[in-house]
Amino acid sequence: MTSALRKLTEAEYLESEETSPVKREYVDGFVYPLHAQAGETGKHGKIAAALFAQLYLAARQKGCWAFSSDLRVRVSGGPKYYYPDVLVTCEDISDEARYAEAPCLIVEVLSETTRATDLGDKIRAYQSLPSLQGYLLVDTDVRAVRLFTREGEGWREGYWEGEGVVELPCVNVAVTLAEIYAGTRVESF
């Protein structure tokens, strides 16, 4: 038995992730199981699927790929590995790839168990990726989304609640809040 407090090397994490029964994120040598993956709600799944569906064909038309929560993102400077709900990348991804290193758009659908990390550590980590053009956060309690888009060396933050059209960078897709929340009972404020 290994102590949960023992740091793993990046190689140990990648090797052990191959046989792990649960998805785990890796941050500065420590491994964190994604408990939320096993018990996500229907609305979380509907929202993530709606966004993936909107992004997949647009990505393919530009020679890029959209992935649901099965492909990790590697963030150097730690390193860190996260499983976003949806990611778009234009890098060459092999069939055997376990992670992307140059995503251009990342989507996180907030849940009770991931909200603090998605709004804190992940924003800073993702914004350090030179390839990233946009980071979309989608609330599951109310109809509200927040989009961070790269502008030169900085980031611009946009916020929509209730209704509206969100222009997603990288693949240039316009998505309405009605499309994002289709089939859910998520209400406006």
N, C-alpha and C positions, 0 to 999 in steps of 0.2 A: 504494500500500500504506500502511495506517495502522498506527502503532505500537500494540501491545497495552497500552502504558503510558499512552496518551492517555486522559484522562477524556472521557466522553461526557455530554452534557446528557441530562436525562430525555427530552426531545423526540427527540433523536438516537437514543437507545436504542429508544424505542417505534416510531419510523419504521423503523429497521434490523431490528427484530425481525420485522416483517411479511414480510421477504424472506430471513431467515436460514434456512439449511438445518438448523440445530440449535436447540433451545431454549436460551435463555441467561437467567441471572438477573442482576439489576442491583443493585449495592450501592455506594452513595456514589460514583457516577460511573464505576465499573468494571463490566465485563461478564464474566461467568463462564459458559462453556458447560457444559451438563449432560451430561457424558460418560456418566454412568450411565444416562441415558434410553435410549441406543442399545443398551446391553449388559446391561440388567437381567436377572436370572435369572427362571426360571419361578416360583420360590417367592415372589419379590418381587411379581410380577404377580398370582399367586393370592391373596396376602394383601390387596393393594390392592383387587382386584376383589371379594373377599368383604366387605370393609368398605364399599365403594361400594354393593354390592347391599343390604346391611343398612340403609344410610342413605338411599338414594334415595327409596323409597316413604314412609318415615317423614317425610322432609323435605317431599315433595309434599303429604302430608296436613296439614301445618302451614302450607302456603303458601310454603315455602322451596324451595331447590334444592340438590342435591348434585352436585358436579363431580369428575371424575377429573383426572388431571394436566395437562389442557389449559388450565385457566384459572389465571392468575397471581393472586397476592395483592399488593396495593400497600400498603406500610407507609410512612406519612409520617415525616418527621423524618430525611430522608436524600436523597431517598426511596429505598426498596428495593422490588424486585419479586422474588418467589419463586414457584416452581411446586410447591405441595405435592402429595402423592400423592392426597389426597382433601380436599375442603373442602365445608362446608355454609354457606350464607348465606341470610338472609331478606331481603336487599336486592333491589330491583328490578333484575334483570339483563336487559339487552336482548340480542337475538339477535346483535348486533355487538360486544358487550362483550368486551374482551381481558383484563380483570382485575376482581377484586372488591376492595372497600375495607372491607367490614364483615362478614367471615366470623364465624360464631358457633362453628364447630368446625373444627379443622384436624388432619389425620392425616398423619404422616410415617412411612413404612416404612423402617427403617434399612438401609443397605447400606454396604459397605466405603468407597465413595467419598463418601457423604453423612453418615455417622455423626457425625463431628466437628462439622460445620456444624449438623446437626439438633439435636444436644445442646448446642450453644453459642450461636452468633450468632442462630439462628432462634428459640430459646426467648425470648431477650430482645426480639427484634423483634416476634414474634407477641404476646407478653404486653403489649406497648405498645398493641395495638389495643383500644379501648374496647368493641367489639362482641364480642370473643372470650370465650367461656365455657369452652372446653376445647381442650387440645392433647394429642393422643394420639401417643405414640411406640411403634412396634411393632418388636421385635427380630426379626431373621431368622436368628440363630444358635441361639437357644434360645426356648422358649415363654415370653415375658415381655413385658409391656406396662407403660408408665408413662403415667399420665394426670394432667395438670395442669388443675385446675378453679378458676375464679375464685370467691373468697369475699370479698365486699366489696372492699376495696382491695388484698387480697393473693391469694395462690395456695396451694391445697392440692395436695399431690402424693400420688397413689395408685399402688400397685405390685402387680401380679399376676404370678405365675409358675406354670407348669404347668397349673393349672386355675383356674376362677373365672368370675365374671360381672362385666363392666365396664359401668357405667351411664354412657352418653355424654350429655352435656348438650346443650342447644339443641333437639334433636328427641326427647330422652328415650327413647333406644333402649338396651335391655339386650342386650349381645353377650357370648357365652361365648368363652373362649379356644379351645375346640374349633371354634367357627364361624369364628373369625379364621384359624386355621391349617388349616382343612379342605383335604384334598388335598395337603398338604405333608408332608415327612418331618422337619419341625422337631421336635426332641425337648425334653423338659423337662430341667432341670439334672440 
